[in-house]
Amino acid sequence: MGQGPLKGLRVVEMAGIGPAPFAVTLLSDLGAEILRIDRPGAGPAPGDVTARGRASLALDLKSETDLKTARAAIAAADVLIEGFRPGVMERLDLGPESMLAANPRLIYGRMTGWGQDGPLAPRAGHDLTYIAVTGALNAIGPRGGPPVPPLNLIGDYGGGALYLVMGVLAALHERQSSGRGQVIDAAVVDGVVSMMGLFSWLTGDGVTSMATGEGMLAGALPTYRTYECSDGRHVAVGALEPQFHAELRRRLDLPAEAPAGFDAQSEELAAAFRARPRDHWTVLLEDTDACVAPVLHFAEAPGHPHLAARQSFTELDGRTQPNVAPRLSRTPGRIQGPPVAAGIGGADRLKAWGVA
């Protein structure tokens, strides 16, 4: 059984890629019991962190016998998570209408890029195309250059997985009073638009631009951008507020009064940081209110003293990976186990759910 605030919560996951499995990992880390339904012969790659903490049941959903098993598992679950294109689950007779009739308390989580309706709902896409239409992608990149893909963090994980988990938890809370389940239509585009609320306000009031690299939080400000050091590595400067900017200038031994104009200020700071290697600036500035941090390669991150002290990373089966987040004081979560191959542990878990 799981450990954490979601202990006892039963979740069926229809295996997929992208935001849906990451959302399920978060639920697992907080104690939920996960049963992933895989295709026969499919399954996660060894070490896939976004597939940890599950049991797997390999089912051929073209087989009526296996389809019946899937229906029984979903009927015994608290939550279903699926990330197929709209209509796929309905064609399998596993759609919301069918499954909520069988299990009226079911929270039916649907994770897509475009949503369950709208002109693009049936079309393929990826994180990059979803965030492209929201206005977020256009703001990210160097001034005068092309927009830069920000990994898949903004769309798949930020606007997708995290909003799906929030929807699941909200629906579970509501179910306590109503006794009824409901459907969650979690679309990456909706989540990213929601996250862009601050910039909708700032651009509407003329405070900042959303042109590529010209926003106040996109690198246009001299005190909120990265600078190259003498060794070719970089530091991140976030000295937005006047007191932090003053501390930065004092630590860099620069005049208290900054030169006029953003270009002149950027050139001044760039020249200062180019004079020394990154780790020199880390020692000098990181433990101050100058708001400067080294830009680490991902392989360096687990060794950073702050992340190491907080145990933000952990080891599982010889692999370094993110630890459970967020942290709860009384009912902390834990990693429920490593990724498993398709079909591992499903039968035993189904028996525990009362499914033959």
C-alpha positions as CSV (number, residue, x, y, z in Angstrom):
1,M,0.0,0.0,0.0
2,G,1.1,3.6,-0.6
3,Q,2.2,6.1,1.9
4,G,1.0,9.7,1.9
5,P,-2.1,11.8,2.0
6,L,-3.6,9.9,-0.9
7,K,-3.2,6.5,0.6
8,G,-6.1,4.3,-0.3
9,L,-7.0,6.3,-3.4
10,R,-7.2,3.9,-6.4
11,V,-6.2,5.2,-9.8
12,V,-6.4,3.4,-13.2
13,E,-4.1,4.9,-15.8
14,M,-4.4,4.3,-19.5
15,A,-0.8,4.1,-20.5
16,G,0.4,7.0,-22.6
17,I,3.1,9.7,-23.0
18,G,3.6,13.3,-21.9
19,P,1.5,15.0,-19.2
20,A,-0.8,12.2,-18.2
21,P,1.8,9.8,-16.9
22,F,3.6,12.7,-15.1
23,A,0.3,13.6,-13.4
24,V,-0.1,10.0,-12.3
25,T,3.4,9.9,-11.0
26,L,2.6,12.9,-8.7
27,L,-0.5,11.1,-7.5
28,S,1.6,7.9,-6.8
29,D,4.3,9.9,-5.0
30,L,1.5,11.2,-2.7
31,G,0.3,7.7,-1.9
32,A,-2.3,6.7,-4.5
33,E,-2.5,3.1,-5.6
34,I,-1.9,3.1,-9.4
35,L,-2.8,0.4,-11.9
36,R,-1.5,1.2,-15.4
37,I,-3.2,-0.6,-18.3
38,D,-0.5,-1.2,-20.9
39,R,-0.7,-2.7,-24.4
40,P,0.8,-6.2,-24.6
41,G,4.5,-6.0,-25.3
42,A,4.5,-2.2,-24.5
43,G,5.5,-0.5,-21.4
44,P,7.9,2.2,-20.1
45,A,11.6,2.3,-20.8
46,P,13.8,1.2,-17.9
47,G,14.4,4.1,-15.5
48,D,11.5,6.2,-16.9
49,V,10.9,8.3,-13.8
50,T,7.4,9.3,-15.1
51,A,6.4,5.7,-14.9
52,R,7.5,4.9,-11.3
53,G,5.2,3.7,-8.5
54,R,2.8,1.6,-10.5
55,A,1.6,-1.9,-11.1
56,S,0.9,-2.8,-14.7
57,L,-1.7,-4.9,-16.4
58,A,-1.1,-5.8,-20.0
59,L,-4.4,-5.8,-21.8
60,D,-5.4,-6.1,-25.5
61,L,-8.4,-3.8,-25.6
62,K,-9.4,-5.3,-29.0
63,S,-10.2,-8.5,-27.0
64,E,-13.6,-8.6,-25.4
65,T,-12.2,-10.5,-22.4
66,D,-9.5,-8.0,-21.8
67,L,-11.9,-5.1,-22.4
68,K,-14.2,-6.6,-19.7
69,T,-11.2,-6.7,-17.3
70,A,-10.4,-3.0,-18.0
71,R,-14.0,-2.1,-17.4
72,A,-14.0,-4.0,-14.1
73,A,-10.8,-2.2,-13.0
74,I,-12.2,1.2,-13.8
75,A,-15.5,0.4,-12.1
76,A,-13.5,-0.4,-8.9
77,A,-11.3,2.8,-9.2
78,D,-11.7,6.2,-7.6
79,V,-9.9,8.0,-10.5
80,L,-9.3,7.2,-14.2
81,I,-6.6,9.1,-16.1
82,E,-6.5,8.9,-19.9
83,G,-4.6,10.9,-22.5
84,F,-6.0,9.7,-25.8
85,R,-7.5,11.8,-28.6
86,P,-11.1,12.7,-28.1
87,G,-13.4,9.7,-29.0
88,V,-10.9,6.9,-28.5
89,M,-12.3,5.9,-25.1
90,E,-15.8,6.2,-26.3
91,R,-15.1,3.8,-29.2
92,L,-13.9,1.3,-26.6
93,D,-17.0,1.8,-24.6
94,L,-14.8,3.1,-21.8
95,G,-16.0,6.7,-22.1
96,P,-17.4,8.8,-19.3
97,E,-21.0,8.0,-20.0
98,S,-20.4,4.3,-19.8
99,M,-18.0,4.3,-16.9
100,L,-19.9,6.8,-14.8
101,A,-23.0,4.6,-15.2
102,A,-21.0,1.7,-13.8
103,N,-19.2,3.8,-11.2
104,P,-21.0,7.0,-10.3
105,R,-18.3,8.1,-7.9
106,L,-15.6,7.9,-10.6
107,I,-13.4,11.0,-11.2
108,Y,-12.7,10.7,-15.0
109,G,-9.5,12.7,-15.9
110,R,-9.0,13.5,-19.5
111,M,-5.6,14.9,-20.6
112,T,-5.2,16.4,-24.0
113,G,-3.4,19.2,-25.7
114,W,-6.3,20.9,-27.5
115,G,-9.2,19.8,-25.2
116,Q,-12.2,17.6,-25.8
117,D,-13.8,20.1,-28.2
118,G,-12.9,22.9,-30.6
119,P,-11.7,22.9,-34.2
120,L,-8.3,21.4,-33.3
121,A,-9.5,18.8,-30.8
122,P,-9.1,15.8,-33.1
123,R,-5.7,16.9,-34.4
124,A,-2.3,15.7,-33.3
125,G,0.1,18.1,-31.5
126,H,2.9,18.4,-29.0
127,D,3.9,20.7,-26.2
128,L,5.5,23.1,-28.6
129,T,2.5,23.5,-30.8
130,Y,0.1,23.9,-27.9
131,I,2.1,26.7,-26.3
132,A,2.6,28.3,-29.7
133,V,-1.0,29.3,-30.0
134,T,-1.3,30.7,-26.4
135,G,1.3,33.5,-26.9
136,A,3.7,31.9,-24.4
137,L,6.2,30.5,-26.9
138,N,6.6,33.8,-28.8
139,A,7.9,35.5,-25.6
140,I,10.7,33.0,-25.0
141,G,14.1,33.4,-26.8
142,P,16.7,36.0,-27.5
143,R,15.7,39.5,-28.6
144,G,15.7,39.6,-32.4
145,G,15.9,35.8,-32.6
146,P,13.4,33.0,-33.0
147,P,11.3,31.7,-30.2
148,V,13.0,28.9,-28.3
149,P,11.4,25.6,-27.2
150,P,11.4,25.7,-23.3
151,L,11.7,21.9,-23.0
152,N,8.2,20.5,-22.4
153,L,7.8,22.2,-19.0
154,I,5.4,25.0,-19.8
155,G,2.8,23.0,-21.8
156,D,2.9,19.3,-20.9
157,Y,3.8,19.6,-17.3
158,G,2.8,23.1,-16.2
159,G,-0.4,23.7,-18.2
160,G,-1.2,20.1,-18.5
161,A,-0.2,17.7,-15.8
162,L,-0.4,20.1,-12.8
163,Y,-3.8,21.4,-13.9
164,L,-5.0,17.8,-14.3
165,V,-3.8,16.9,-10.8
166,M,-5.5,20.1,-9.4
167,G,-8.7,19.1,-11.2
168,V,-8.6,15.6,-9.7
169,L,-8.0,16.8,-6.2
170,A,-10.8,19.4,-6.6
171,A,-13.2,16.8,-7.8
172,L,-12.3,14.4,-5.0
173,H,-13.0,17.2,-2.5
174,E,-16.4,17.9,-4.1
175,R,-17.3,14.2,-4.1
176,Q,-17.1,14.2,-0.3
177,S,-20.3,16.2,-0.2
178,S,-22.1,15.2,-3.4
179,G,-21.0,11.5,-3.5
180,R,-20.7,11.9,-7.3
181,G,-17.9,11.7,-9.7
182,Q,-17.4,14.0,-12.7
183,V,-15.3,14.5,-15.9
184,I,-12.2,16.7,-15.9
185,D,-11.4,18.2,-19.3
186,A,-7.7,19.2,-18.8
187,A,-6.3,20.8,-21.9
188,V,-2.7,22.0,-22.2
189,V,-3.9,25.2,-24.0
190,D,-6.3,26.1,-21.3
191,G,-3.7,25.6,-18.5
192,V,-1.1,27.7,-20.3
193,V,-3.5,30.5,-21.0
194,S,-4.4,30.4,-17.3
195,M,-0.7,30.6,-16.3
196,M,-0.4,33.6,-18.7
197,G,-2.8,35.7,-16.6
198,L,-0.1,37.9,-15.2
199,F,1.2,38.8,-18.6
200,S,-2.3,39.4,-19.9
201,W,-2.6,42.1,-17.3
202,L,0.9,43.5,-17.8
203,T,0.7,43.7,-21.6
204,G,-2.8,45.1,-21.4
205,D,-1.6,47.9,-19.2
206,G,1.4,48.5,-21.3
207,V,3.9,47.5,-18.6
208,T,5.8,45.0,-20.7
209,S,6.1,43.6,-24.2
210,M,5.5,40.0,-25.2
211,A,7.7,40.2,-28.3
212,T,10.5,37.6,-28.3
213,G,13.0,38.4,-25.6
214,E,11.6,41.8,-24.9
215,G,9.4,41.1,-21.9
216,M,10.5,42.3,-18.4
217,L,10.8,38.6,-17.4
218,A,12.1,37.4,-20.7
219,G,15.5,38.9,-20.7
220,A,15.0,42.5,-21.6
221,L,15.8,43.9,-18.2
222,P,19.6,44.0,-17.4
223,T,18.8,42.8,-13.9
224,Y,16.7,39.8,-15.0
225,R,18.7,37.7,-17.5
226,T,21.8,35.5,-17.8
227,Y,25.4,36.5,-18.3
228,E,28.4,34.6,-19.7
229,C,31.4,34.2,-17.5
230,S,35.1,33.9,-18.4
231,D,34.9,30.1,-18.6
232,G,32.0,30.2,-21.0
233,R,29.5,29.2,-18.4
234,H,26.7,31.4,-17.1
235,V,25.1,33.0,-14.1
236,A,21.4,33.9,-13.7
237,V,20.7,37.4,-12.3
238,G,17.3,38.1,-10.8
239,A,18.0,41.4,-9.0
240,L,14.7,43.0,-10.0
241,E,14.0,45.1,-6.8
242,P,16.1,48.2,-6.1
243,Q,17.5,46.8,-2.9
244,F,18.7,43.6,-4.7
245,H,20.1,45.6,-7.6
246,A,22.0,47.8,-5.1
247,E,23.4,44.8,-3.4
248,L,24.5,43.3,-6.7
249,R,26.3,46.5,-7.7
250,R,28.0,46.7,-4.4
251,R,29.2,43.1,-4.5
252,L,30.5,43.6,-8.1
253,D,32.3,46.8,-7.0
254,L,30.4,48.9,-9.5
255,P,29.3,52.5,-9.0
256,A,26.2,52.8,-6.9
257,E,24.5,54.7,-9.8
258,A,23.8,52.5,-12.8
259,P,24.4,54.0,-16.3
260,A,21.3,55.3,-18.1
261,G,19.6,53.0,-20.5
262,F,19.1,49.2,-20.4
263,D,21.7,48.6,-23.1
264,A,24.4,50.4,-21.2
265,Q,23.5,48.6,-18.0
266,S,23.5,45.2,-19.7
267,E,27.0,46.0,-21.2
268,E,28.3,47.0,-17.8
269,L,27.1,43.9,-16.1
270,A,28.2,41.7,-19.0
271,A,31.8,43.1,-18.8
272,A,31.9,42.5,-15.1
273,F,30.8,38.9,-15.3
274,R,33.1,38.1,-18.2
275,A,36.1,39.0,-16.0
276,R,35.8,35.8,-13.8
277,P,34.6,32.2,-14.1
278,R,31.2,31.1,-13.0
279,D,32.2,29.4,-9.8
280,H,34.0,32.6,-8.6
281,W,30.7,34.5,-8.9
282,T,28.9,31.6,-7.2
283,V,31.1,31.9,-4.1
284,L,31.0,35.6,-4.1
285,L,27.3,36.2,-4.7
286,E,25.1,33.1,-4.2
287,D,24.9,33.5,-0.4
288,T,23.8,37.1,-0.6
289,D,20.7,39.1,-1.5
290,A,22.1,40.0,-4.9
291,C,19.8,37.3,-6.4
292,V,22.5,35.6,-8.5
293,A,22.8,31.8,-9.0
294,P,25.0,29.6,-11.2
295,V,23.4,28.2,-14.3
296,L,24.1,24.5,-13.7
297,H,24.0,21.6,-16.2
298,F,21.4,19.1,-15.1
299,A,24.1,16.6,-14.1
300,E,25.5,19.2,-11.7
301,A,22.1,20.0,-10.0
302,P,22.0,17.1,-7.5
303,G,25.4,18.2,-6.1
304,H,24.3,21.8,-5.4
305,P,24.6,22.3,-1.7
306,H,21.0,23.6,-1.2
307,L,19.4,20.8,-3.3
308,A,21.5,18.3,-1.5
309,A,20.6,19.6,1.9
310,R,16.9,19.4,1.1
311,Q,17.3,16.0,-0.6
312,S,15.5,17.3,-3.6
313,F,17.0,14.4,-5.5
314,T,17.1,10.8,-4.4
315,E,18.5,7.4,-5.5
316,L,16.3,4.5,-6.6
317,D,17.7,1.4,-8.1
318,G,21.0,3.1,-8.7
319,R,19.4,6.0,-10.6
320,T,19.4,9.6,-9.5
321,Q,15.9,11.1,-9.8
322,P,13.6,13.8,-8.4
323,N,12.3,13.2,-4.9
324,V,8.7,13.5,-3.9
325,A,7.2,17.1,-4.0
326,P,5.5,18.9,-2.3
327,R,6.4,17.9,1.2
328,L,3.7,17.3,3.8
329,S,4.5,17.5,7.5
330,R,2.2,14.7,8.9
331,T,1.5,12.4,6.0
332,P,4.6,12.7,3.7
333,G,4.6,10.8,0.4
334,R,7.3,8.5,-0.9
335,I,8.3,6.9,-4.2
336,Q,6.2,3.8,-4.4
337,G,8.7,1.9,-6.5
338,P,10.6,1.9,-9.8
339,P,9.0,1.6,-13.2
340,V,7.7,-1.9,-14.1
341,A,7.4,-3.7,-17.3
342,A,4.0,-4.2,-18.9
343,G,1.9,-6.8,-17.0
344,I,3.9,-6.8,-13.7
345,G,1.8,-6.9,-10.5
346,G,-1.5,-6.3,-12.1
347,A,-3.3,-9.5,-11.1
348,D,-2.4,-9.2,-7.4
349,R,-3.5,-5.5,-7.4
350,L,-6.8,-6.4,-9.1
351,K,-7.6,-9.0,-6.5
352,A,-7.0,-6.4,-3.8
353,W,-9.6,-4.2,-5.7
354,G,-12.1,-7.1,-5.7
355,V,-11.8,-7.6,-9.5
356,A,-11.5,-11.2,-10.7
